[in-house]
Amino acid sequence: MATFFTSDQHFGHRNIIDYCDRPFGGVGEMDEVIIARWNETVGIEDEVWVLGDFAMGDRARGLGYLQRLNGTKYLVAGNHDKCSPTEKNGHLHIQEYLDAGVTAVVSQAQVSLPALRSNGQNLKVMLSHYPYAGDSHADHDRYAKFRLRDLGQPLVCGHVHTDWKTSLSPQGTAQVNVGVDQWGFRPVSAEEVHRAIRDVNKRS
């Protein structure tokens, strides 16, 4: 079993094509390409952490895609997910996501990435939709009360779309954006995330 991370599919969201300059002629094409690249990357026995903003527009249609996507899916809710803490009564929609095929809905998590070499060490990282610092389409960090406190642990996130793939927080902590706009519209393996953290730390 392999572990993957991804974010910000925005299934069913036509305007995201313009906002992020996605190379698709319409929302139907976008959705089908993202589904195809997911299934080319993820096996049936694998697990996938979706770090928010999975579906917009026709939510029932978007959530219906979960049955077509390989792997066991865990959702770390983002600001555009109806089950998010940012939504009024968001908790009332969690069951809708579970019924659609998500195994669990959380607002944050901690996981361990496998070592990059046989004598190396695993790496614990935090998962959140939001980076410690950074935003998209804004000159300030929105949703501040929903962001994790930066205690120096590497963070895997989404939310910032095309702004950056990796960055260092103001405190110098590695952040990796696994949003589909940065990774060819496919999920990212745990090993790729670990390498990205290693590489951004070399810049510090």
Residue pairs with C-beta under 8 A, 6 or more apart in sequence:
1 45
1 46
1 47
2 42
2 43
2 46
2 47
2 189
2 190
3 46
3 47
3 48
3 49
3 111
3 113
3 189
3 190
4 41
4 42
4 46
4 47
4 48
4 49
4 71
4 187
4 188
4 189
4 190
5 48
5 49
5 51
5 127
5 156
5 178
5 187
5 188
5 190
5 193
6 38
6 48
6 49
6 50
6 51
6 178
6 179
6 180
6 183
6 186
6 187
6 188
7 50
7 51
7 52
7 53
7 78
7 129
7 157
7 158
7 159
7 177
7 178
7 179
7 180
8 51
8 52
8 53
8 78
8 158
8 159
8 161
8 179
8 180
8 181
9 34
9 50
9 53
9 54
9 55
9 180
10 16
10 53
10 54
10 55
10 56
10 80
11 31
11 34
11 54
11 55
11 56
11 57
11 61
11 62
11 65
12 27
12 31
12 55
12 56
12 57
12 58
12 59
12 61
12 62
13 27
13 55
13 56
13 57
13 80
14 26
14 27
14 57
16 22
16 30
16 56
17 24
17 26
17 27
17 30
19 137
19 161
20 161
20 162
20 181
21 162
22 30
22 181
24 30
24 33
27 57
31 62
31 65
33 185
34 180
34 185
35 65
35 68
35 69
37 184
37 185
37 186
38 48
38 69
38 70
38 186
38 187
39 68
39 69
39 70
40 186
41 186
41 187
41 189
42 48
42 69
42 70
42 71
42 187
43 70
43 71
44 70
44 71
45 71
46 70
46 71
46 72
47 71
47 72
47 73
47 74
48 69
48 70
48 71
48 72
48 73
48 74
48 187
49 74
49 76
49 109
49 111
49 127
49 156
50 73
50 74
50 75
50 76
50 102
51 76
51 78
51 127
51 128
51 129
51 156
51 157
51 158
51 178
51 179
52 75
52 76
52 77
52 78
52 79
52 80
52 81
52 84
52 129
52 158
52 159
53 78
53 79
53 80
53 81
53 129
53 158
53 159
54 62
54 63
54 75
54 78
54 81
55 61
55 62
55 63
55 65
55 81
56 62
56 80
59 82
63 96
63 97
63 100
63 101
64 100
66 73
66 100
66 101
66 102
67 100
67 101
69 101
72 103
73 101
73 102
73 103
74 102
74 103
74 104
74 106
74 109
75 81
75 83
75 97
75 102
75 104
75 105
75 106
76 106
76 107
76 108
76 109
76 127
76 128
76 129
77 83
77 84
77 85
77 90
77 105
77 106
77 107
77 129
78 84
78 129
78 130
78 158
78 159
79 86
79 129
79 142
79 143
79 146
79 159
81 87
81 90
81 97
82 90
82 93
82 96
83 90
83 91
83 93
83 94
83 96
83 97
83 105
84 90
84 107
84 129
85 91
85 107
85 146
86 143
86 146
87 93
94 105
97 105
98 104
98 105
107 128
107 146
108 126
108 127
108 128
108 148
109 126
109 127
110 124
110 125
110 126
110 127
110 153
111 124
111 125
111 127
112 122
112 123
112 124
112 125
113 122
113 123
113 124
113 125
113 190
113 191
113 193
113 194
113 197
114 122
114 190
114 191
114 194
115 121
115 122
115 123
115 194
116 191
116 194
116 195
116 198
123 154
123 194
123 197
124 153
124 154
125 153
125 154
125 155
125 156
125 193
125 197
126 148
126 153
126 154
126 155
126 156
127 155
127 156
127 157
128 147
128 148
128 155
128 156
128 157
129 157
129 158
129 159
130 143
130 146
130 147
130 148
130 157
130 159
131 147
131 155
131 157
131 159
131 160
131 167
131 169
131 175
131 177
132 147
132 148
132 150
132 155
132 169
132 170
132 171
132 173
132 175
133 141
133 150
133 169
133 170
133 175
134 141
134 159
134 160
134 163
134 164
134 167
134 175
135 141
135 142
135 159
135 160
135 163
136 159
136 160
136 161
136 162
136 163
141 147
148 155
150 169
150 170
150 171
150 173
152 171
152 173
153 173
154 173
154 174
154 175
154 176
154 197
155 169
155 173
155 174
155 175
155 176
156 175
156 176
156 178
156 193
157 175
157 176
157 177
157 178
158 177
158 178
158 179
159 177
159 179
160 177
160 179
161 177
161 179
161 181
161 182
162 181
162 182
163 177
164 177
164 182
165 176
165 177
165 182
165 183
165 196
166 174
166 175
166 176
166 177
166 196
166 197
166 199
166 200
167 174
167 175
167 177
167 200
168 174
168 175
168 200
168 203
168 204
169 175
172 204
174 196
174 197
174 200
174 201
174 204
175 200
176 193
176 196
176 197
176 200
178 187
178 188
178 193
180 186
